Amino acid sequence: MTPLPKKGLYAITKTANKSLQQIADAVLASIKGGAVIIQYRNKHPFRDAHPIDSRKMATCLLDICRNNDVPLIINDDIELAASIGADGVHLGKNDGQISEARKHLDPESIIGISCYNDLQRAADAQEQGASYVAFGRFFASRTKPYAPTADIETLVKAKQQLNIPIVAIGGILPENGSQLVAAGADFLAVIDGVFADDPEQSAKNYARLFQ
Protein backbone atom coordinates (compact mmCIF):
# COMPACT_ATOMS: atom_id res chain seq x y z
CA MET A 1 0.00 0.00 0.00
CA THR A 2 1.17 3.49 -0.85
CA PRO A 3 0.33 5.76 2.10
CA LEU A 4 -1.66 8.97 1.94
CA PRO A 5 0.67 11.94 1.46
CA LYS A 6 0.41 15.00 3.69
CA LYS A 7 -0.81 17.55 1.14
CA GLY A 8 -1.03 18.38 -2.55
CA LEU A 9 -2.96 17.95 -5.77
CA TYR A 10 -5.52 15.14 -5.85
CA ALA A 11 -6.14 14.46 -9.55
CA ILE A 12 -9.37 12.70 -10.56
CA THR A 13 -9.55 11.08 -13.98
CA LYS A 14 -11.48 12.60 -16.85
CA THR A 15 -12.66 9.59 -18.86
CA ALA A 16 -15.51 10.68 -21.17
CA ASN A 17 -14.72 9.78 -24.78
CA LYS A 18 -11.14 8.89 -23.91
CA SER A 19 -9.36 5.65 -24.72
CA LEU A 20 -7.52 3.63 -22.09
CA GLN A 21 -4.20 4.84 -23.50
CA GLN A 22 -5.26 8.48 -23.50
CA ILE A 23 -6.36 8.26 -19.88
CA ALA A 24 -3.17 6.48 -18.84
CA ASP A 25 -0.98 9.02 -20.64
CA ALA A 26 -2.84 11.92 -19.05
CA VAL A 27 -2.55 10.42 -15.56
CA LEU A 28 1.18 9.86 -15.97
CA ALA A 29 1.60 13.44 -17.17
CA SER A 30 -0.31 14.76 -14.17
CA ILE A 31 1.96 12.81 -11.82
CA LYS A 32 5.01 14.23 -13.57
CA GLY A 33 3.50 17.66 -12.98
CA GLY A 34 3.08 17.05 -9.27
CA ALA A 35 -0.19 15.20 -8.58
CA VAL A 36 0.25 13.30 -5.31
CA ILE A 37 -2.97 11.24 -5.39
CA ILE A 38 -4.85 9.77 -8.36
CA GLN A 39 -8.50 8.78 -8.24
CA TYR A 40 -10.01 6.58 -10.92
CA ARG A 41 -13.53 7.88 -11.49
CA ASN A 42 -15.67 6.67 -14.37
CA LYS A 43 -19.41 7.06 -13.85
CA HIS A 44 -20.43 5.84 -17.32
CA PRO A 45 -17.81 3.42 -18.69
CA PHE A 46 -19.96 2.14 -21.56
CA ARG A 47 -21.81 5.25 -22.72
CA ASP A 48 -19.28 6.98 -24.93
CA ALA A 49 -17.15 6.39 -28.02
CA HIS A 50 -14.50 4.42 -26.13
CA PRO A 51 -16.15 1.89 -23.79
CA ILE A 52 -13.74 1.25 -20.93
CA ASP A 53 -13.18 -2.02 -19.08
CA SER A 54 -12.99 -0.56 -15.58
CA ARG A 55 -10.89 -3.39 -14.15
CA LYS A 56 -8.40 -3.15 -17.01
CA MET A 57 -8.25 0.63 -16.70
CA ALA A 58 -7.86 0.59 -12.94
CA THR A 59 -5.12 -2.06 -13.14
CA CYS A 60 -3.26 0.02 -15.70
CA LEU A 61 -3.48 3.12 -13.51
CA LEU A 62 -2.38 1.15 -10.46
CA ASP A 63 0.78 0.11 -12.30
CA ILE A 64 1.51 3.75 -13.17
CA CYS A 65 0.85 4.89 -9.61
CA ARG A 66 2.95 2.10 -8.07
CA ASN A 67 5.87 3.01 -10.32
CA ASN A 68 5.65 6.61 -9.13
CA ASP A 69 4.86 6.06 -5.42
CA VAL A 70 1.46 7.71 -5.75
CA PRO A 71 -1.67 6.16 -4.19
CA LEU A 72 -4.54 5.12 -6.47
CA ILE A 73 -8.02 5.62 -5.07
CA ILE A 74 -11.07 4.02 -6.70
CA ASN A 75 -14.25 6.09 -6.76
CA ASP A 76 -17.41 4.42 -5.44
CA ASP A 77 -16.44 0.80 -6.11
CA ILE A 78 -15.25 -1.15 -3.05
CA GLU A 79 -15.26 -4.43 -4.96
CA LEU A 80 -13.05 -3.08 -7.75
CA ALA A 81 -10.64 -1.50 -5.27
CA ALA A 82 -10.34 -4.77 -3.37
CA SER A 83 -9.98 -6.95 -6.46
CA ILE A 84 -7.01 -5.07 -7.91
CA GLY A 85 -5.36 -4.18 -4.60
CA ALA A 86 -5.80 -0.43 -5.03
CA ASP A 87 -4.57 1.85 -2.29
CA GLY A 88 -8.07 2.85 -1.30
CA VAL A 89 -11.60 3.85 -2.14
CA HIS A 90 -13.64 7.06 -2.09
CA LEU A 91 -17.27 6.78 -0.99
CA GLY A 92 -20.16 9.17 -1.48
CA LYS A 93 -23.42 9.19 0.44
CA ASN A 94 -24.83 6.17 -1.42
CA ASP A 95 -21.66 4.19 -2.11
CA GLY A 96 -21.34 1.99 0.96
CA GLN A 97 -20.17 2.26 4.53
CA ILE A 98 -16.68 2.61 5.97
CA SER A 99 -17.18 -0.61 7.93
CA GLU A 100 -18.03 -2.46 4.72
CA ALA A 101 -14.95 -1.10 2.97
CA ARG A 102 -12.73 -2.12 5.88
CA LYS A 103 -14.01 -5.70 5.64
CA HIS A 104 -12.88 -5.99 2.02
CA LEU A 105 -9.77 -3.84 1.84
CA ASP A 106 -6.28 -4.08 3.26
CA PRO A 107 -6.13 -2.71 6.84
CA GLU A 108 -3.81 0.05 5.62
CA SER A 109 -6.11 1.09 2.78
CA ILE A 110 -7.16 4.71 2.37
CA ILE A 111 -10.88 5.40 2.75
CA GLY A 112 -12.16 8.82 1.77
CA ILE A 113 -15.66 10.10 2.44
CA SER A 114 -17.64 12.84 0.65
CA CYS A 115 -19.07 15.23 3.23
CA TYR A 116 -20.42 18.00 0.96
CA ASN A 117 -20.96 20.87 3.44
CA ASP A 118 -21.74 18.68 6.45
CA LEU A 119 -19.35 18.94 9.39
CA GLN A 120 -21.27 16.37 11.42
CA ARG A 121 -20.96 13.83 8.61
CA ALA A 122 -17.22 14.51 8.60
CA ALA A 123 -16.95 14.07 12.37
CA ASP A 124 -18.88 10.80 12.13
CA ALA A 125 -16.63 9.61 9.30
CA GLN A 126 -13.55 10.35 11.35
CA GLU A 127 -15.02 8.43 14.30
CA GLN A 128 -15.74 5.47 12.02
CA GLY A 129 -12.18 5.33 10.74
CA ALA A 130 -12.11 7.41 7.55
CA SER A 131 -8.65 8.32 6.27
CA TYR A 132 -9.78 11.70 4.93
CA VAL A 133 -12.94 13.70 4.33
CA ALA A 134 -13.86 15.78 1.29
CA PHE A 135 -15.98 18.94 1.18
CA GLY A 136 -17.44 20.66 -1.88
CA ARG A 137 -18.36 21.87 -4.37
CA PHE A 138 -16.83 25.26 -3.60
CA PHE A 139 -17.11 26.85 -7.05
CA ALA A 140 -19.11 26.34 -10.24
CA SER A 141 -18.29 22.89 -11.62
CA ARG A 142 -18.79 21.39 -15.06
CA THR A 143 -18.54 17.87 -13.61
CA LYS A 144 -21.23 18.46 -10.98
CA PRO A 145 -23.11 21.60 -12.04
CA TYR A 146 -26.09 20.91 -9.75
CA ALA A 147 -24.20 19.75 -6.67
CA PRO A 148 -24.91 21.77 -3.52
CA THR A 149 -22.31 24.36 -2.65
CA ALA A 150 -19.98 24.26 0.33
CA ASP A 151 -18.82 27.22 2.39
CA ILE A 152 -15.18 28.11 2.85
CA GLU A 153 -16.01 28.62 6.52
CA THR A 154 -16.73 24.87 6.64
CA LEU A 155 -13.08 24.23 5.82
CA VAL A 156 -11.97 26.55 8.60
CA LYS A 157 -14.17 24.78 11.15
CA ALA A 158 -13.20 21.34 9.85
CA LYS A 159 -9.51 22.15 10.28
CA GLN A 160 -10.19 23.18 13.88
CA GLN A 161 -12.32 20.15 14.74
CA LEU A 162 -10.87 17.22 12.79
CA ASN A 163 -7.62 15.30 13.03
CA ILE A 164 -7.67 13.70 9.58
CA PRO A 165 -6.76 15.31 6.23
CA ILE A 166 -9.28 17.52 4.45
CA VAL A 167 -9.95 17.55 0.70
CA ALA A 168 -11.65 20.41 -1.16
CA ILE A 169 -13.38 19.74 -4.49
CA GLY A 170 -15.52 21.51 -7.03
CA GLY A 171 -14.58 24.04 -9.71
CA ILE A 172 -11.10 24.58 -8.27
CA LEU A 173 -8.60 26.47 -10.41
CA PRO A 174 -5.06 27.61 -9.65
CA GLU A 175 -6.54 31.10 -9.35
CA ASN A 176 -9.03 30.23 -6.60
CA GLY A 177 -7.39 27.24 -4.95
CA SER A 178 -5.06 29.21 -2.72
CA GLN A 179 -7.94 30.48 -0.59
CA LEU A 180 -9.06 26.90 0.07
CA VAL A 181 -5.55 25.87 1.10
CA ALA A 182 -5.38 28.91 3.39
CA ALA A 183 -8.75 27.93 4.90
CA GLY A 184 -7.53 24.44 5.78
CA ALA A 185 -7.64 22.16 2.73
CA ASP A 186 -4.78 19.66 2.72
CA PHE A 187 -5.63 18.51 -0.79
CA LEU A 188 -7.31 20.08 -3.80
CA ALA A 189 -9.27 17.53 -5.86
CA VAL A 190 -9.48 18.48 -9.52
CA ILE A 191 -10.78 16.92 -12.73
CA ASP A 192 -11.18 19.40 -15.61
CA GLY A 193 -8.61 21.83 -14.27
CA VAL A 194 -5.95 19.15 -14.70
CA PHE A 195 -7.17 16.98 -17.55
CA ALA A 196 -8.91 19.39 -19.92
CA ASP A 197 -5.61 20.53 -21.39
CA ASP A 198 -1.90 19.76 -20.85
CA PRO A 199 -2.11 17.70 -17.65
CA GLU A 200 1.56 18.05 -16.77
CA GLN A 201 1.64 21.84 -16.90
CA SER A 202 -1.79 22.11 -15.30
CA ALA A 203 -0.67 19.91 -12.42
CA LYS A 204 2.40 22.09 -11.94
CA ASN A 205 0.15 25.14 -11.63
CA TYR A 206 -1.77 23.50 -8.79
CA ALA A 207 1.29 22.02 -7.13
CA ARG A 208 2.73 25.52 -6.70
CA LEU A 209 -0.12 26.33 -4.31
CA PHE A 210 1.38 23.88 -1.80
CA GLN A 211 4.95 25.11 -1.98
Secondary structure, 3 states (H helix, E strand, C coil): CCCCCCCEEEEECCCCCCCHHHHHHHHHHHHHHCEEEEEECCCCCCCCCCCCCHHHHHHHHHHHHHHCCCCEEEECCHHHHHHHCCCEEEECCCCCCHHHHHHHCCCCCEEEEEEECCHHHHHHHHHHCCCEEEECCCCCCCCCCCCCCCCHHHHHHHHHHCCCCEEEECCCCHHHHHHHHHHCCCEEEECHHHHCCCHHHHHHHHHHHHC
